[in-house]
Amino acid sequence: MALLELKNITKRYNHECCALDDVSFSVDKGEFVSVIGPSGSGKSTLLRCINRIVEPTTGEICVDGVISSSLNKKKLRKLRTKIGMIFQHYNLVERLTVIENVLHGRLGYKSTLAGVFGRYSQEEKRQAFQILEMLGLNDQVNKRCDQLSGGQKQRVGIARALVQNPKLILCDEPIASLDPNASKIIMDHLRNISTEMGITVIVNLHQVEVALKYSDRIIGVNNGKVVFDGPPSELTTRQIHDIYDSEPESVELMVYQGERHAG
């Protein structure tokens, strides 16, 4: 059974603006899926509909056998513990330490009072330290997040998602603000999380070459519609051109430069 199923998802912000238009697909456990497309194509709206940060106008989303649109606030909060979210601009509390930010990933399991007073068990703390070590941040645990580089901040965001013990991680442009070296480190970690931990990863990307290198599957979105869905080996230059509404020659140059850069 698929871990995630989207059926006929449409999102309208007004009568003229259709951010998503009848989107349907399913994603299996442990699959690494990249969503590519131009700015404004609906990629971010798609991810935010999956965890109901944004409410779909019509359609049905099923996560781990649960139809999310039917849930009340309490049950939705419980479902969201299974869905980690990683943001382009990190979404950290800059004045707090690395370990404090990571432990915020456990708030979905806490009562309001326990969350306010930061009451975390020894097991939760042990797990947080273990994840930070895995991500190469064991020397940064007591640093304030405003003292970190962008790549380090994004690894803190990954740790915060992992400490939830999620089944699905959604990544909204996680490398858009990073330099090439930091981008590679982040994508390597995300790929390992999918391969070694069996966690499903869906990542929005602008960089076609990164999607080709890391993905099990690529979904191309344009004007709110899915225009490609398949393995990287089936994504042709012509299809990339159709996704991005660009000239084939510029697509070839973009992919070539990306491959040279990745190498």
Sine and cosine of phi, psi and omega as CSV:
sin_phi,cos_phi,sin_psi,cos_psi,sin_omega,cos_omega
0.00,0.00,0.64,-0.77,0.00,-1.00
-0.91,0.41,0.58,-0.82,0.08,-1.00
-0.96,0.28,-0.58,0.82,-0.05,-1.00
-0.73,-0.69,0.73,-0.68,0.07,-1.00
-0.73,-0.69,0.79,-0.62,0.12,-0.99
-0.92,-0.39,0.78,-0.62,-0.03,-1.00
-0.82,-0.57,0.94,-0.35,0.14,-0.99
0.82,0.58,0.74,0.68,-0.02,-1.00
-0.98,0.19,0.82,-0.57,0.10,-0.99
-0.80,-0.60,0.66,-0.75,0.09,-1.00
-0.75,-0.66,0.88,-0.47,0.06,-1.00
-0.90,-0.43,0.76,-0.65,0.07,-1.00
-1.00,-0.03,-0.39,0.92,0.17,-0.98
-0.36,-0.93,-0.08,-1.00,-0.09,-1.00
-0.91,0.41,-0.38,0.92,-0.06,-1.00
-0.98,-0.20,-0.40,0.92,-0.09,-1.00
-0.97,-0.23,0.94,-0.35,0.03,-1.00
-0.93,-0.36,0.98,-0.18,-0.06,-1.00
-0.95,0.30,-0.59,0.81,0.08,-1.00
-0.74,-0.67,0.67,-0.74,-0.11,-0.99
-0.77,-0.64,1.00,-0.09,0.11,-0.99
0.84,0.54,0.82,0.58,-0.04,-1.00
-1.00,0.01,0.80,-0.61,0.04,-1.00
-0.67,-0.74,0.76,-0.65,0.17,-0.99
-0.18,-0.98,0.24,-0.97,0.08,-1.00
-0.78,-0.63,0.41,-0.91,-0.03,-1.00
-0.74,-0.67,0.74,-0.68,-0.04,-1.00
-1.00,0.05,0.29,-0.96,0.05,-1.00
-0.86,0.50,0.73,-0.68,0.07,-1.00
0.98,0.17,0.01,1.00,-0.03,-1.00
-0.97,0.22,0.59,-0.81,0.08,-1.00
-0.94,-0.33,0.93,-0.37,-0.11,-0.99
-0.88,-0.48,0.79,-0.62,0.13,-0.99
-0.97,-0.24,0.70,-0.72,0.08,-1.00
-0.95,-0.31,0.87,-0.49,-0.03,-1.00
-0.89,-0.46,0.36,-0.93,0.02,-1.00
0.37,-0.93,0.28,-0.96,-0.03,-1.00
-0.93,0.36,0.24,-0.97,0.08,-1.00
-0.86,0.52,0.69,-0.73,0.00,-1.00
0.99,0.13,0.14,0.99,-0.05,-1.00
-0.98,0.17,-0.26,0.97,-0.01,-1.00
0.92,-0.38,0.08,1.00,-0.06,-1.00
-0.88,0.48,-0.76,0.65,-0.04,-1.00
-0.92,0.39,-0.64,0.77,0.05,-1.00
-0.87,0.49,-0.63,0.77,0.01,-1.00
-0.85,0.52,-0.77,0.64,0.00,-1.00
-0.89,0.45,-0.64,0.76,-0.04,-1.00
-0.95,0.32,-0.42,0.91,0.11,-0.99
-0.95,0.30,-0.56,0.83,-0.04,-1.00
-0.87,0.49,-0.66,0.75,0.02,-1.00
-0.98,-0.21,0.19,0.98,0.10,-1.00
0.89,0.46,0.48,0.88,0.29,-0.96
-0.90,0.43,-0.59,0.80,0.14,-0.99
-0.90,-0.43,0.72,-0.69,-0.01,-1.00
-1.00,0.05,0.82,-0.57,0.10,-1.00
-0.88,0.48,0.54,-0.84,0.07,-1.00
-0.96,0.29,-0.71,0.70,0.08,-1.00
-0.62,-0.79,0.28,-0.96,0.05,-1.00
0.95,-0.30,0.02,-1.00,-0.10,-0.99
-0.71,-0.71,0.70,-0.71,0.06,-1.00
-0.85,-0.52,0.79,-0.61,-0.01,-1.00
-0.87,-0.50,0.84,-0.54,0.00,-1.00
-0.88,-0.48,0.88,-0.48,0.03,-1.00
0.81,0.59,0.66,0.75,0.06,-1.00
0.99,0.11,0.04,1.00,-0.04,-1.00
-0.91,-0.41,0.79,-0.61,0.06,-1.00
-0.98,0.18,0.94,-0.34,-0.17,-0.99
-0.93,0.37,-0.53,0.85,-0.06,-1.00
-0.91,0.40,-0.29,0.96,-0.03,-1.00
-1.00,-0.04,-0.01,1.00,-0.14,-0.99
-1.00,0.03,0.60,-0.80,0.17,-0.99
-0.99,0.17,0.02,-1.00,-0.12,-0.99
-0.87,0.50,-0.66,0.75,-0.04,-1.00
-0.92,0.39,-0.70,0.72,-0.02,-1.00
-0.95,0.31,-0.53,0.85,0.07,-1.00
-0.91,0.41,-0.64,0.76,0.05,-1.00
-0.86,0.51,-0.64,0.77,0.03,-1.00
-0.92,0.39,-0.67,0.74,0.01,-1.00
-0.90,0.45,-0.61,0.80,-0.04,-1.00
-0.91,0.41,-0.32,0.95,0.09,-1.00
-0.91,0.42,-0.37,0.93,0.02,-1.00
-1.00,0.06,-0.11,0.99,-0.10,-1.00
-0.84,-0.54,0.96,-0.27,0.09,-1.00
-0.99,0.14,0.49,-0.87,-0.01,-1.00
-0.75,-0.66,0.77,-0.64,0.04,-1.00
-0.86,-0.50,0.75,-0.66,-0.16,-0.99
-0.93,-0.36,0.42,-0.91,0.03,-1.00
-0.86,0.50,-0.67,0.74,-0.06,-1.00
-0.97,-0.23,0.45,0.89,0.24,-0.97
0.97,0.25,-0.69,0.72,0.03,-1.00
0.85,0.52,0.66,0.75,0.04,-1.00
-0.99,-0.15,0.31,-0.95,0.16,-0.99
-1.00,-0.01,0.98,-0.20,-0.20,-0.98
-0.87,0.49,-0.54,0.84,-0.07,-1.00
-0.98,0.18,-0.18,0.98,0.01,-1.00
-1.00,-0.07,0.30,-0.95,-0.01,-1.00
-0.97,0.24,0.19,-0.98,0.04,-1.00
-0.85,0.53,-0.77,0.64,-0.06,-1.00
-0.91,0.42,-0.58,0.81,0.03,-1.00
-0.91,0.42,-0.66,0.75,0.04,-1.00
-0.90,0.43,-0.66,0.75,-0.01,-1.00
-0.90,0.44,-0.69,0.72,-0.02,-1.00
-0.90,0.43,-0.34,0.94,0.10,-1.00
-0.86,0.51,-0.37,0.93,0.08,-1.00
-0.90,0.44,-0.25,0.97,0.01,-1.00
-1.00,-0.05,-0.05,1.00,-0.10,-1.00
-0.89,0.46,-0.49,0.87,0.03,-1.00
-0.90,0.44,-0.30,0.95,0.01,-1.00
-0.99,-0.11,-0.05,1.00,-0.16,-0.99
-0.96,-0.27,0.40,-0.92,0.24,-0.97
-0.95,0.32,0.31,-0.95,0.01,-1.00
-0.85,0.53,-0.68,0.74,-0.03,-1.00
-0.90,0.43,-0.71,0.70,0.01,-1.00
-0.90,0.44,-0.59,0.81,0.02,-1.00
-0.93,0.38,-0.67,0.74,-0.01,-1.00
-0.88,0.48,-0.65,0.76,-0.06,-1.00
-1.00,-0.06,0.07,1.00,0.08,-1.00
0.89,0.46,0.71,0.71,-0.02,-1.00
-1.00,0.02,0.99,-0.17,0.00,-1.00
-0.89,-0.46,0.60,-0.80,-0.01,-1.00
-0.97,0.26,0.28,-0.96,0.06,-1.00
-0.88,0.47,-0.58,0.82,0.02,-1.00
-0.92,0.40,-0.64,0.76,0.05,-1.00
-0.90,0.44,-0.67,0.75,0.02,-1.00
-0.92,0.40,-0.66,0.75,0.02,-1.00
-0.87,0.48,-0.69,0.73,0.01,-1.00
-0.90,0.44,-0.66,0.75,0.00,-1.00
-0.88,0.47,-0.71,0.70,0.03,-1.00
-0.89,0.45,-0.62,0.78,0.00,-1.00
-0.90,0.43,-0.67,0.74,0.02,-1.00
-0.92,0.40,-0.67,0.74,0.02,-1.00
-0.89,0.46,-0.62,0.79,0.05,-1.00
-0.90,0.43,-0.68,0.74,0.03,-1.00
-0.86,0.51,-0.56,0.83,-0.03,-1.00
-1.00,-0.02,0.12,0.99,0.06,-1.00
0.97,0.24,0.46,0.89,-0.04,-1.00
-0.89,-0.45,0.31,0.95,-0.08,-1.00
-0.91,0.42,-0.36,0.93,0.05,-1.00
-1.00,0.03,-0.04,1.00,-0.08,-1.00
-0.92,-0.38,0.07,1.00,-0.23,-0.97
-0.86,0.51,-0.54,0.84,-0.06,-1.00
-0.98,-0.21,0.12,0.99,0.07,-1.00
-0.98,0.18,0.55,-0.83,0.16,-0.99
-0.93,0.36,0.55,-0.83,-0.07,-1.00
-0.93,0.37,-0.37,0.93,0.05,-1.00
-0.96,0.27,-0.05,1.00,0.06,-1.00
-0.99,-0.14,0.02,1.00,-0.10,-1.00
-0.99,-0.12,0.36,-0.93,0.15,-0.99
-0.97,0.24,0.19,-0.98,0.02,-1.00
-0.88,0.48,-0.68,0.74,0.02,-1.00
-0.89,0.45,-0.64,0.77,0.04,-1.00
-0.91,0.41,-0.66,0.75,0.03,-1.00
-0.87,0.49,-0.65,0.76,-0.02,-1.00
-0.93,0.37,-0.54,0.84,0.09,-1.00
-0.93,0.37,-0.56,0.83,0.12,-0.99
-0.89,0.46,-0.66,0.75,0.05,-1.00
-0.88,0.48,-0.63,0.78,0.06,-1.00
-0.91,0.42,-0.69,0.72,0.01,-1.00
-0.88,0.48,-0.67,0.74,0.02,-1.00
-0.87,0.49,-0.63,0.78,0.04,-1.00
-0.93,0.37,-0.67,0.75,-0.06,-1.00
-0.93,0.37,-0.53,0.85,-0.05,-1.00
-0.93,0.36,-0.24,0.97,0.11,-0.99
-0.95,0.33,-0.27,0.96,-0.18,-0.98
0.86,0.52,0.82,0.57,-0.10,-1.00
-0.98,0.19,0.33,-0.94,0.17,-0.98
-0.99,-0.14,-0.31,0.95,-0.06,-1.00
-0.63,-0.77,0.72,-0.70,0.11,-0.99
-0.86,-0.51,0.80,-0.60,0.05,-1.00
-0.97,-0.24,0.77,-0.63,-0.06,-1.00
-0.84,-0.55,0.91,-0.42,-0.05,-1.00
-0.98,-0.18,0.99,-0.15,-0.01,-1.00
0.79,0.62,0.83,0.56,-0.13,-0.99
-0.94,0.35,-0.28,0.96,-0.04,-1.00
-0.89,-0.45,0.13,0.99,-0.09,-1.00
-0.90,0.44,-0.48,0.88,-0.05,-1.00
-0.98,-0.19,0.16,0.99,-0.15,-0.99
-0.94,-0.35,0.40,-0.92,0.08,-1.00
-0.97,0.22,0.21,-0.98,-0.10,-0.99
-0.83,0.55,-0.67,0.74,-0.03,-1.00
-0.92,0.40,-0.71,0.70,0.02,-1.00
-0.91,0.42,-0.59,0.81,0.02,-1.00
-0.88,0.47,-0.69,0.72,0.01,-1.00
-0.89,0.45,-0.67,0.74,0.00,-1.00
-0.87,0.49,-0.70,0.72,-0.01,-1.00
-0.90,0.43,-0.73,0.69,-0.03,-1.00
-0.92,0.40,-0.59,0.80,0.07,-1.00
-0.88,0.48,-0.68,0.73,0.02,-1.00
-0.90,0.43,-0.70,0.72,-0.01,-1.00
-0.89,0.46,-0.65,0.76,0.02,-1.00
-0.90,0.43,-0.67,0.74,0.02,-1.00
-0.91,0.42,-0.60,0.80,0.03,-1.00
-0.87,0.49,-0.65,0.76,0.03,-1.00
-0.94,0.34,-0.75,0.66,-0.10,-0.99
-0.95,0.32,-0.73,0.68,-0.14,-0.99
-1.00,0.00,-0.49,0.87,-0.06,-1.00
-0.97,-0.24,-0.14,0.99,0.04,-1.00
0.94,0.33,0.34,0.94,0.01,-1.00
-1.00,0.01,0.73,-0.68,0.04,-1.00
-0.95,0.32,0.73,-0.68,0.00,-1.00
-0.83,-0.56,0.79,-0.61,0.13,-0.99
-0.86,-0.50,0.85,-0.53,-0.11,-0.99
-0.79,-0.62,0.78,-0.62,0.14,-0.99
-0.99,0.15,0.74,-0.68,-0.02,-1.00
-0.65,-0.76,0.57,-0.82,0.21,-0.98
-1.00,0.00,-0.45,0.89,-0.16,-0.99
-1.00,0.06,0.96,-0.29,-0.03,-1.00
-0.87,0.49,-0.66,0.75,-0.07,-1.00
-0.90,0.43,-0.54,0.84,0.05,-1.00
-0.94,0.35,-0.67,0.74,0.05,-1.00
-0.87,0.49,-0.67,0.74,0.00,-1.00
-0.90,0.45,-0.58,0.82,-0.08,-1.00
-0.97,0.23,-0.62,0.78,-0.22,-0.98
-0.97,-0.26,-0.32,0.95,-0.24,-0.97
-1.00,0.04,0.52,-0.86,0.28,-0.96
-0.98,0.19,-0.48,0.88,-0.13,-0.99
-0.42,-0.91,0.57,-0.82,0.02,-1.00
-0.85,-0.53,0.72,-0.70,0.12,-0.99
-0.91,-0.41,0.86,-0.52,0.02,-1.00
-0.99,-0.15,0.77,-0.64,-0.05,-1.00
-0.85,-0.53,0.69,-0.72,0.09,-1.00
-0.55,-0.83,0.77,-0.63,0.00,-1.00
0.80,0.60,0.63,0.78,0.08,-1.00
0.98,0.18,0.04,1.00,-0.01,-1.00
-0.91,-0.41,0.54,-0.84,0.13,-0.99
-0.98,0.19,0.89,-0.46,-0.03,-1.00
-0.93,-0.36,-0.14,0.99,0.13,-0.99
-0.48,-0.88,0.62,-0.78,0.07,-1.00
-0.45,-0.89,0.96,-0.27,-0.03,-1.00
0.00,-1.00,-0.02,-1.00,0.01,-1.00
-0.95,0.32,0.39,-0.92,0.01,-1.00
-0.82,0.57,-0.55,0.83,-0.04,-1.00
-0.89,0.45,-0.34,0.94,-0.03,-1.00
-0.99,-0.15,-0.04,1.00,-0.02,-1.00
-1.00,0.08,0.95,-0.32,-0.04,-1.00
-1.00,-0.04,0.24,-0.97,0.07,-1.00
-0.86,0.52,-0.66,0.75,0.02,-1.00
-0.88,0.48,-0.65,0.76,0.01,-1.00
-0.93,0.37,-0.61,0.79,0.08,-1.00
-0.88,0.47,-0.66,0.75,0.06,-1.00
-0.85,0.53,-0.69,0.72,-0.01,-1.00
-0.92,0.40,-0.61,0.79,0.00,-1.00
-0.91,0.42,-0.67,0.74,-0.13,-0.99
-0.99,-0.17,-0.01,1.00,-0.04,-1.00
0.80,0.60,0.67,0.74,-0.07,-1.00
-0.86,-0.51,0.23,-0.97,0.03,-1.00
-0.95,0.31,0.64,-0.76,0.01,-1.00
-0.80,0.59,-0.60,0.80,-0.02,-1.00
-0.90,0.44,-0.64,0.77,-0.01,-1.00
-0.94,0.33,-0.52,0.85,0.06,-1.00
-0.92,0.40,-0.70,0.71,0.01,-1.00
-0.86,0.51,-0.67,0.74,0.01,-1.00
-0.91,0.42,-0.67,0.74,-0.01,-1.00
-0.88,0.48,-0.72,0.69,-0.01,-1.00
-0.93,0.38,-0.66,0.75,0.02,-1.00
-0.87,0.50,-0.73,0.68,0.00,-1.00
-0.89,0.45,-0.59,0.80,0.02,-1.00
-0.92,0.39,-0.68,0.73,0.01,-1.00
-0.90,0.44,-0.67,0.74,0.04,-1.00
-0.89,0.46,-0.66,0.76,0.00,-1.00
-0.91,0.42,-0.71,0.71,-0.04,-1.00
-0.91,0.42,-0.54,0.84,-0.01,-1.00
-0.96,0.27,0.00,0.00,0.00,0.00
